[in-house]
């Protein structure tokens, strides 16, 4: 069983990365889709109970935001993999301005998440961690080594 957690600003490429890499293999758990924390909790519980591979596609900026997922993943013996989407605030603001409809968020949301954003670490309980950057029309993905977890 595999639980994947995305960490990063809005408009940093998380949902596009999911579509390109996990759409055919993992269920997407996203507050943007489910709209309420209660629905998200229920859906997450179902994924855990049925041993379904899942990607948590939220910003997850703080250690405490990630802890609730990590704890439950570990209780159900999931391998937990984190993807940290590294993008500048300016790049995210530009990408967000190009969005339309429900995909576009208010600029204040990006500033708020940036203020809270804490890089993940192995000490949190991740089994593997990756750094992700948008590069052209694709992504540059690099695995973190244990000693890199203080980045």
QUIHUMO-V222220 format. One record per pair of residues at least 24 apart in sequence whose ideal C-beta (glycine too) atoms are under 10 Angstrom apart, sorted by sequence separation. I is the first residue (numbers start at 0). J is the second residue. D is the distance in whole Angstrom. If there is no record, write none. Layout:
i	j	d
I	J	D
I	J	D
//
This chain:
i	j	d
1	25	7
3	27	10
4	28	9
5	29	9
32	56	8
43	67	9
47	71	6
53	77	8
55	79	10
59	83	10
88	112	9
119	143	9
121	145	6
3	28	10
26	51	5
28	53	5
29	54	8
30	55	9
31	56	8
43	68	7
46	71	10
47	72	8
50	75	7
52	77	9
88	113	5
118	143	9
120	145	10
121	146	9
123	148	9
2	28	9
25	51	8
26	52	7
27	53	8
28	54	7
29	55	8
30	56	9
31	57	8
46	72	10
50	76	9
51	77	10
52	78	10
54	80	9
55	81	10
56	82	10
58	84	9
87	113	9
88	114	10
121	147	9
122	148	7
25	52	4
26	53	5
27	54	5
28	55	5
29	56	4
30	57	5
31	58	10
40	67	9
44	71	8
47	74	8
48	75	8
50	77	8
86	113	10
120	147	9
121	148	5
122	149	9
24	52	6
25	53	6
26	54	7
27	55	9
28	56	7
29	57	6
30	58	9
43	71	7
47	75	5
54	82	9
88	116	10
120	148	4
121	149	10
25	54	5
27	56	5
28	57	8
43	72	9
46	75	9
47	76	10
118	147	10
119	148	8
120	149	7
24	54	9
25	55	10
47	77	8
118	148	8
120	150	9
21	52	8
25	56	10
40	71	10
44	75	10
46	77	9
85	116	10
118	149	8
119	150	9
21	53	9
22	54	9
84	116	10
118	150	6
21	54	5
83	116	9
85	118	9
20	54	9
83	117	10
21	56	9
83	118	6
83	119	6
17	54	5
81	118	10
82	119	9
83	120	10
16	54	9
18	56	10
81	119	5
17	56	5
81	120	9
94	133	8
14	54	10
16	56	9
28	68	9
81	121	9
2	43	9
13	54	9
13	55	10
14	56	6
81	123	8
83	125	10
90	132	10
91	133	10
13	56	6
81	124	9
90	133	8
2	46	8
13	57	8
79	123	9
81	125	5
2	47	8
13	58	8
79	124	6
80	125	7
81	126	9
82	127	9
83	128	7
84	129	10
85	130	6
86	131	9
0	46	9
13	59	9
79	125	5
80	126	6
81	127	7
82	128	8
83	129	7
84	130	8
85	131	7
86	132	7
0	47	8
11	58	9
78	125	9
79	126	5
80	127	5
81	128	5
82	129	5
83	130	5
84	131	5
85	132	5
86	133	6
9	57	10
78	126	5
79	127	8
80	128	7
81	129	7
82	130	8
83	131	7
84	132	8
85	133	9
0	49	10
1	50	10
2	51	10
3	52	8
4	53	9
5	54	7
6	55	9
9	58	6
77	126	9
78	127	8
79	128	10
80	129	7
81	130	10
82	131	5
83	132	10
84	133	8
0	50	5
1	51	10
2	52	8
3	53	7
4	54	8
5	55	6
7	57	10
8	58	7
58	108	9
69	119	10
0	51	8
1	52	5
2	53	6
3	54	4
4	55	5
5	56	5
6	57	9
7	58	6
58	109	10
60	111	9
61	112	10
64	115	8
73	124	6
0	52	7
1	53	8
2	54	8
3	55	7
4	56	9
5	57	7
6	58	7
7	59	8
8	60	8
60	112	5
63	115	10
65	117	9
72	124	8
0	53	9
1	54	9
2	55	7
3	56	9
4	57	8
5	58	8
6	59	5
7	60	8
58	111	9
59	112	9
60	113	8
64	117	9
70	123	10
72	125	10
73	126	9
5	59	7
6	60	7
58	112	5
60	114	9
61	115	5
63	117	9
65	119	7
69	123	6
70	124	8
72	126	9
84	138	9
85	139	9
4	59	6
6	61	9
58	113	10
60	115	4
61	116	8
62	117	6
69	124	5
59	115	10
60	116	5
61	117	5
62	118	10
68	124	10
69	125	7
82	138	10
85	141	10
58	115	8
59	116	9
60	117	7
62	119	8
66	123	7
6	64	9
58	116	8
59	117	10
60	118	10
62	120	8
65	123	6
66	124	8
82	140	8
6	65	7
65	124	9
4	64	10
59	119	8
62	122	9
65	125	9
83	143	8
4	65	6
21	82	10
62	123	6
20	82	9
80	142	10
81	143	9
4	68	6
3	68	10
4	69	7
17	82	9
85	150	9
2	68	7
16	82	7
2	69	8
81	148	10
83	150	8
4	72	8
16	84	7
2	71	8
3	72	9
13	82	8
2	72	4
12	82	10
31	101	8
1	72	9
2	73	9
13	84	6
31	102	8
0	72	8
11	83	9
12	84	6
2	75	8
11	84	4
12	85	10
13	86	10
31	104	9
3	77	9
10	84	10
11	85	8
12	86	7
0	75	7
2	77	4
3	78	9
4	79	7
6	81	6
7	82	8
11	86	4
0	76	6
1	77	6
2	78	7
3	79	8
4	80	7
5	81	8
6	82	7
7	83	6
8	84	7
10	86	8
11	87	9
0	77	4
1	78	5
2	79	5
3	80	5
4	81	5
5	82	5
6	83	5
7	84	3
8	85	9
11	88	10
0	78	7
1	79	8
2	80	7
3	81	8
4	82	7
5	83	8
6	84	7
7	85	7
8	86	6
10	88	10
12	90	10
0	79	10
1	80	7
2	81	10
3	82	7
4	83	9
5	84	7
6	85	10
7	86	7
8	87	9
11	90	8
12	91	9
15	94	10
8	88	7
10	90	8
11	91	6
10	91	4
8	90	9
9	91	7
10	92	7
12	94	8
8	91	4
9	92	10
10	93	8
11	94	8
7	91	8
8	92	9
10	94	4
11	95	10
9	94	9
10	95	4
8	94	9
9	95	6
10	96	9
8	95	9
10	97	9
10	98	7
14	102	8
9	98	9
10	102	9
9	102	9
10	103	9
9	103	9
10	104	7
9	104	5
8	104	10
9	105	10
9	106	10
10	108	9
11	109	9
9	108	6
10	109	7
8	108	9
9	109	6
8	109	6
11	112	9
8	110	10
9	111	10
10	112	10
8	111	10
9	112	6
8	112	5
9	113	10
7	112	8
8	113	6
11	116	10
7	113	10
8	116	7
7	116	8
6	116	8
6	117	8
20	131	10
6	118	8
6	119	6
4	119	8
16	131	6
16	133	9
13	131	8
15	133	8
19	137	8
20	138	8
4	123	10
6	125	10
12	131	7
19	138	8
11	131	8
12	132	8
20	140	9
4	125	8
11	132	9
12	133	5
15	136	10
16	137	10
6	128	9
11	133	8
12	134	10
15	137	10
16	138	6
2	125	10
10	133	10
15	138	8
2	126	9
3	127	10
4	128	10
7	131	8
16	140	9
1	126	9
6	131	9
12	137	10
1	127	10
3	129	10
5	131	8
12	138	7
//
